[in-house]
Amino acid sequence: RLAHTNARTAVVGISGGLDSTLALLVTARAFDMLGRDKKDIIAVTMPCFGTTDRTYQNACEMSKKVGATLIEVPIADAVNVHFRDIGHDPEDHSVTYENCQARERTQILMDIANQTNGMVIGTGDMSELALGWATYNGDHMSMYGVNGSIPKTLVKYLVEWVANYKVDDASRLTLLDIVATPISPELIPADENGNIKQKTEDLVGPYELHDFFLYRFVRQGFPPAKILFLAERAFGRRYDRATILRWMKTFFSRFF
């Protein structure tokens, strides 16, 4: 895609989470295959209200290790101006509070891509798309979404595989810490200890269940009753029937 579009750069928004890490690794691999200088990968970190030191440091570390050009654009001031413009109370941590941050980040990435004759590499994965767990006109859009066909559980596995087989020891430690970090959009301020407060799987459900539902439903075409039957046998030691059914209802509700 890079060759076909004659894009000079690839712009990746990095958060220190699984999806953006995989997108960065894929982009670096593409540049290697093309024999191009990885300095033309522009890794952009955009810290805001929910960014933790752990994810920030991991994002910066991995960008440097792959040889990308790291740019930091703090967005808190811009988002606060936007809150003022639309009359939103910054203490109201609603979906507006969250999505204003995500849309600001996408605007920055798109504009940097315009500046550098590049394209924005999307980070959103298949599980997020299936569940609608992305900000419309925010992180759900890009110029090329490399993770769009990869469910979250596989994203985690791939990053762990790269850590164990494809990088040096220092990079391995960073990647394994990213794998061990709770999945979060980090759009709500951290807790009093500076740790991630907003955990996706507490809100939308375990991705191992959702990816199971998604595969059995979309790929195999099984009806809900059969999927529930199979899920009880696959996950019965970890989740009781009521829990599986609860998240299954969430899955189908959000999917449709």
N, C-alpha and C positions, 0 to 999 in steps of 0.2 A: 504493500500500500504506500509506503514511503517513496519507493522508486516510481510508482505509477503517477503519484500526485506531484512529484518533484518538490516535496516539502523539504525545506532546509533543516528544520528542527522538529523535535517531538516534545511537546509540553505535557508534563505529568504532575498533577497535584498530589503531593505526598503527605500522608498523615501519620505514618508510623503504624498503620493498621495492615491487615492481611491483603486486602484488595489492591491498594495503591502500591504495596510492596511487590506483588506479583506483576502488576502492570509495568512497574519500573524494571523488573528483571526481564520481562518479555521484550521490552523496548531495547534494553541493553543488548540482548541476544540478537535482535533484528539488526542493530547497528553493526555488531560484529559480523553477521552474515553478509552485510553490504560493504564491509571494509571501511566504514565511516567512523569519524572521530566522535567518541561518546560525549565530548564537550558540547555537542549540539543537542544532547538530551537536556532539556531545561526542567529541572526538578524544582517545583515551587511549594514551599511550606507556608501555610497561611494561618498562623496561630490566632486563636480568639478565646472566647470566654471559657470553653470547656477543655482546651488543650492542656494535657498533663506533661510534666517534664519527661516522663518515660517515653511517651510516643513521639514527642518533639525530638529528643535526642536520637532515638532509633531512626526516625525519618531522615535526619541530617546525616547520620552515620552511614546509612545505606546509600544515600545519594553520592556521598564522597567516595565510597568504596567502589561503586560501579563506574566512576569517572564522569558523572554528570555535572553540569553547571548548576549549582544550588543557589536559588533565589529565595529570600525570605520577605514576605509581604504581610505584616501584621494587619488584621482587618477590623480590630475592635473599634477604632475611631470611625471608620467608614460605616460600620453597622450601626453605631450609636447615632450618627448623623441621619441615617435612614430611619431609625426608630423615631427620631424627632420629626422628620419630614412626614411620616405617615401617622404620627400621634400614637405610637406604641410605647407603653410603659416598660422600661428595661427590666423591671422586677417581675413582670409577667412572663414566666418561662413557658409559654404556650407554643403551639406549633409555629406561630408567626415568628417568635423569638428564634426558634431553631432554623426555620427555612430561610430567614433573612441572611443568616450566616452562610448557608449552603449556596444560595444564589449569588451572593457576593463573591464567593470563591470561584464559581463557574465563570462569572463575568471577567474576573482577573485572568483566568487561564485562557479564555477565548481572546482577550485583548493582547496578551503576551504572544499568543500564537500569531495574531495579525501582525504584531510588531516584528516578528522574527521569521515571517514566511513559513510558519510551521503548522502543525495540527495537534489538537488536544487529544491525548490518549485516554480513553475512558477507563474508569476503574470499577464500575458497578458490575456485580456478578449476577448469574442467572437466578439465584435464590432471591436476591433483592428485587429483581424484575418481576418474578413470579408473585411475590408478596406485596408488591407496590411499596417496598421499604426504601424509597429514594425520594428526593425532593424534585417535584415537577419543575422543569426549567432550571434545575440545579444539577446535582450530580448524576441524574439519570441521562444526561445528554453529553455528547462529545462528538469529535470528528471520526473517531475509530475506537470502538469499545472492545478491547482485546479480551475482557473477562466475561463477555455477554453470554457465552455458551458454557460457562464453568460454574457449577453449584458451589456454595460456600465451603462445604466439607472438602471438596476437591481442591479449592483454593488453598486451604490450610495444609492439605497433604502435599501439594506441589511446592509450597514455600519451604516446608520441612524437608522435602526431598532435595531441593537445591541446597539447603543448609548442610545436609549430610554428605552430599556427593559432588558439589560443583564449586565450592568457594573455600577460601582460606579460613583458618581457625578464628580470626577476629570477626570476620563476616558471619561465620557460623553462629557465634554467640549472639550476635545482634539479631539474626534471623530467627533463632530459636526463642529469643525473648519476645519477638513480635508474635510468633506462634502462640506463646503462653499468655499474651496480653488479652484481657477480656474484650470481646467484640463490642465496639461502641462507635457511634457517630461523633461523640465528644462535642455535643452541642449544648449541653447543660454543664454549669460550673462543677468542678471537682469537689470531692468531700473535704472535710477539715484537714485531712492528712495529705491532700494533694493527689488522691487516687481517683480513678474513674468511678463516677457515680452513676452514670447512665449506661446500663448494660443491655444491649439489644435483646439477648436471649431471655432476659427477665420480662421484657415487654412484649415481644412478638412470638417467643417460643424457641425451643432448641432447634438449631439448624439440622441436626442429624435426623430429627423427626420430619421436618419440613422437606428436606431433600429426599427422604424415603417416600413421602406422600407424592412429591412432584414426579419422581421417576415412575412409580407404580401407576400414577394417573395419566401422565402425558405420554410416556414411552410405551407402557403396556396396556393402557386403556381400561384398567380395572375400576369397578364401581367402588364407592366409599366403603360398603360393608366388607368387601373382600380385602381392601387395603387395611381396614381396621383389624381384621382377622390376622393378616400377615404381620402387621406392626406389633400386635400383642406377642407374637411368637419371636419376633426379631428383638424387641426391646423390653420384654416382660420383666426382666431382672432389674431394669433401671426405672421403668415407669409403669404405674398401674393403669388399668383400663380407663379410669376416669380422666387421668392426666393425658393419655394418648388421645382420647376422644375430644377433650377440651382443645388441644392444639390442632387437631384435625379439623375441627369446626372453624378455628381461626384461619387455617390454611385455605379451606374452600371459600370462606367468606371473603378473604383478601384476594384470592386468586381470581374470583369472578367479579 
